[in-house]
Amino acid sequence: MARDPKTADIVAEMVANVMTIGVEVGERVSAGDAVVLLESMKMEIPVLAEHGGTVTAVKVAPGDVVQEGDVLVSIRL
């Protein structure tokens, strides 16, 4: 299936626990906004939006364990 070029996925860069979600579906975000807060090895890691747009999906919940490359949030550019 072809990927929509007007959608960007924000992915986990490491294995971590999801602490908080900072956005909701339908919310507008700007590049640099924190969308998820992860925890790994007792460090808090904010995950930032690389592009501005509208959140179309939040694929994780607090308490989830994510793997490197897992989609956290999708944004319509």
Secondary structure, DSSP 4 states (H G I P E B T S, - for coil): -PPPTTEEEEE-SSSEEEEEE---TT-EE-TT-EEEEEEETTEEEEEE-SS-EEEEEE---TT-EE-TT-EEEEEE-
